[in-house]
Amino acid sequence: MFVFRPQFHMLILLLYFDDILLIGNNLVLFHSFVATLSIHFTVKDLGNLYYFLGIQDVHTSSGLFLSHHKHVIEVLRISFTHSILCAHSVLQGLCEV
């Protein structure tokens, strides 16, 4: 995470391998930084954020909501499947006795 704070503005860059999330409170500073990045790197604007590092980003009328819902559902699905397989193995062992 890199934070740039000139005067009353802020620009935050989150970098994870080849994923970059750029957040700022000044549009001119934001576009200037993106233009500078574009000189040195190939940059593609993917638009509004929806997922970053497994965190879902939901825009609401009251602001921004970050959620791990998708990840939690996947963990529960895997756990439930594992539990069923374990229970099946235990019951199968009891039936064979």
N, C-alpha and C positions, 0 to 999 in steps of 0.2 A: 504494500500500500504506500503510495506516495501522495503527500499533501502539499499543495502550493497555496500560500496565503498572502497575496500582495494586498496591502491596505485592508479594505473591508470585504474583499472577495475571497472565494475559496474554490479550489479545483482539486478533486480527489481522483486519483487513478488507481484502480484495483487491477492487478495483473496476475493471471494464472495461466502459465504456459503460453498459448497463443490467443487466449481470451482477454480482452481488455474491457473494463467497465469504467467509464468516465462520467463523473458527476460534478456539477458546478452550479454556482448561483449567479454567474454573470455570463450572458450569452456571447458577448464580444470576446471575452477571455477564452471561453469554451471553443469557439470557432477558430480563434487564433492558434490555440494549442493543437487542435486537430489538423490545421493547415501545416503547422510545423512538423507534426508527426508524419504527415503525408509526404513531406520532402524526403524523409529518411526511410520510411517503411511503406509497404502496401497496406492501405487502410480501407476497410469496408464498413460503412455504417449500416448496421442491421436494424436500425429503428429503435422503437421502444423496447425496454427490457421486459422479458417474460420469465426467463430462468437464468440463473447464474450460480454455478457451483452447487446445483441441486436445490437452490432456494427459489421458490416461485414468487414472482413479483406481481401483485395485483393492485391496479390503480382504482381507487374509489373516490367518491366525491369529497371525502374527508381527508384524503391523503394517500399514502403508500402503505400497503400491507404486505409483509414478508411472511411466507409460509413454507413449512416443510411437509405439507400435506401429502404430496406425491411420494416423497421418500418414506414417510410413516406408513402409508398404504402398502408400499412395496415390502417394507420390513415385516409388517403384519401378515402379508400374503405368504412370504417365505416361511415365517414362523408357524403359521397355521398349517401349511403344507408339510413342514417338518414334523409338527405335532401329530398330524394324521398318520404319517408314515411310521412314526415311533409307536403310536397306539396300535396300528395294524400289526407291526412286528411283535409287540407284546401279546396281543390277542391271538395271533397265529401260533406263537410259542405255547400258550396255555391250551389251545385246542389240540395240539399235537401230543400232549402229555397223556 
